[in-house]
Amino acid sequence: MNFSDVLKALNQASAFELFRMRAVIDRVLEEPKWVDAIRARLRIGQTIEYFDCQANAACQAQVLELRRTQVLVLDLATHKRWLIRYAAINLDGADVQIREQPRQGLGRNEVAIGEVVGFLDRDQQQRSGKVIRLNDKTVTLLVGRQQWRVGYSLLHRVVEAQAIEGEVLELGVFSGDGDAAEAR
């Protein structure tokens, strides 16, 4: 599962939607079929890897006791006993690192005066404008009738731009098969 894509989608959700989603996920994880499937693969004394939410990292532990909804483990690094949920155990050796895709942006040498480039403003509105000045850390754009100073790392190429009344522009990005996919 690509967690970067999941995080990107979750960032579009409201706090209430995220809370509801967490409640649904918790309910699903507590279903006996998930717990039984994991419990069947565990043995007392077995060394396991589990995900510690507080540390945001994988930890090694030894299984001490199998309970109904949790496992008592001895953390091998700290020698402390913990009760963890069955779902926290990484039996299949999945990669626990969540690597967010770094913003690419454009470099100073990739932008020229007169080019049309796009960016997301503070309100997450897609905007585009013509480059009128290159500064050391920012570019000055003419967006509609306003000038904007935007950092190079926030810029992206615009394939096709069509102005709507005012400063918000509607962008078309070509999908590769000749059709333009509309984005706002």
Buried (B, 14 or more C-beta within 10 A) or exposed (E): EEBEEEEEEEEEEEEEEEEEEEEEEEEEBEEEEBBEEBBEEBEEEBEBBBBBEEEEEBBEBBBBEBEEEBBBBBBBEEEEEBEBBBBBBBBEEEEBEEEEEEEEBBEEEEBEEEBBBBBEBEEEEBBBBBBEEBEEEBBBBBBBEEEBEBBBBBBBEBEEBEEEEEBBBBBBBEEEEEEEEEEE
